[in-house]
Amino acid sequence: MAKDKFHAHVRAALERDGWIITHDPYKLMIGRRRGYVDLGAELIGAERATEKIAVEIKSFLGLSDLDQFEDALGQFLVYLFALTRKEPDRTLFLAVPALFYETFFDDSFFVELGEHYQLKIVVFTETKPEIVKWIK
């Protein structure tokens, strides 16, 4: 399994924000096939129950941001269905670079599409390991 260009970067950003990485990668059965979400993490807070997430990281460095988004959304939906069956209290996020997020989601069509599919997004900076936005 090849890791995304920003894998270590996003992992460091999550750890910097207090997340404990529990899986790298997070193994997931998709029917009879094995799949891997990039990261599994937990945030343990004194005031609330443990929050669990799985994060699929995408770089969006190719020629067509639309083609890459279509692939990422399809992968997200497959993983979401499988994750809901395995561990329904773990929330799946798609990690995307800030530049991609700012230029792609300035189109209301894609904002509405994300809302329709309940796409959860974590936006990270490309230059330093930092999470700048959580879209739930």
C-alpha positions in Angstrom: 0.0 0.0 0.0 1.6 3.3 -1.1 1.3 6.2 1.3 0.1 9.6 0.1 2.7 12.3 -0.2 1.2 14.1 2.8 0.8 11.0 5.0 3.5 11.9 7.6 2.6 15.5 7.4 -1.1 14.9 8.3 -0.1 12.4 11.0 2.2 15.0 12.6 -0.6 17.6 12.4 -3.1 15.3 14.1 -0.6 14.4 16.8 0.2 18.1 17.3 -3.5 18.7 17.9 -3.6 16.0 20.6 -4.8 13.0 18.6 -3.3 9.6 19.5 -2.6 7.6 16.3 -3.9 4.1 17.0 -3.7 2.7 13.5 -1.3 3.4 10.6 -3.0 2.2 8.5 -6.5 1.3 9.7 -7.3 -2.1 8.3 -10.9 -2.4 7.0 -12.6 -5.3 5.4 -14.6 -4.3 2.3 -16.7 -7.4 1.7 -14.1 -10.2 1.3 -11.4 -7.7 0.3 -9.0 -5.8 2.5 -8.9 -2.1 2.4 -6.8 0.4 4.3 -7.8 3.9 5.5 -4.6 5.9 6.0 -4.9 6.6 9.8 -7.0 5.8 12.8 -6.9 8.1 15.8 -8.5 8.8 19.2 -8.8 12.0 21.2 -9.4 11.3 24.8 -10.9 14.2 26.7 -11.6 14.5 30.4 -14.9 16.2 29.8 -16.3 13.8 27.2 -16.1 10.3 25.9 -13.2 9.2 23.6 -13.6 10.5 20.1 -12.5 8.1 17.4 -11.7 9.0 13.8 -10.4 7.4 10.6 -8.6 9.7 8.1 -8.2 9.1 4.4 -5.5 11.5 3.1 -5.5 12.9 -0.5 -2.9 15.2 -2.0 -4.8 16.4 -5.1 -1.6 17.0 -7.0 -2.7 15.5 -10.4 -3.8 17.3 -13.5 -7.6 17.1 -13.0 -8.9 18.1 -9.6 -12.4 16.9 -10.6 -11.2 13.4 -11.6 -9.2 13.1 -8.3 -12.2 14.3 -6.3 -14.5 11.8 -8.0 -12.1 9.0 -7.1 -11.7 10.4 -3.5 -15.5 10.7 -3.0 -16.1 7.2 -4.3 -13.4 5.8 -2.0 -14.8 7.8 0.9 -18.3 6.4 0.4 -17.0 2.8 0.2 -14.9 3.2 3.3 -17.8 4.9 5.1 -20.1 2.0 4.5 -17.6 -0.5 5.6 -16.5 1.5 8.7 -20.1 2.0 9.7 -20.5 -1.8 9.8 -17.3 -2.4 11.7 -17.0 0.5 14.1 -20.1 2.8 13.9 -18.7 5.2 16.6 -15.6 6.1 14.5 -16.0 9.1 12.2 -14.4 9.0 8.7 -12.7 12.2 7.4 -11.2 13.0 4.1 -8.0 15.0 4.6 -7.3 17.6 1.9 -4.7 20.3 1.4 -5.8 23.9 2.1 -5.1 25.1 -1.4 -7.3 22.4 -2.9 -10.1 23.1 -0.4 -10.0 26.8 -1.1 -10.1 26.5 -4.8 -12.4 23.5 -5.2 -15.0 24.2 -2.6 -15.5 27.8 -3.6 -18.0 26.2 -6.0 -21.4 25.9 -4.3 -22.1 22.7 -6.3 -19.3 20.8 -4.5 -20.3 22.3 -1.2 -23.9 21.0 -1.7 -22.5 17.6 -3.0 -20.4 17.3 0.2 -23.4 18.1 2.4 -25.6 15.6 0.5 -23.1 12.7 1.1 -22.3 14.0 4.6 -18.6 14.3 3.6 -16.5 15.1 6.6 -13.3 17.0 5.7 -10.1 17.9 7.6 -8.1 20.7 5.9 -4.4 20.8 6.4 -1.7 23.2 5.4 0.8 22.0 2.8 3.8 23.9 4.2 3.7 22.8 7.9 1.9 20.1 9.8 -1.2 22.0 10.9 -4.9 21.4 10.7 -6.7 24.6 9.8 -10.3 23.4 9.5 -12.7 20.6 10.4 -15.9 20.3 8.4 -18.3 18.0 10.1 
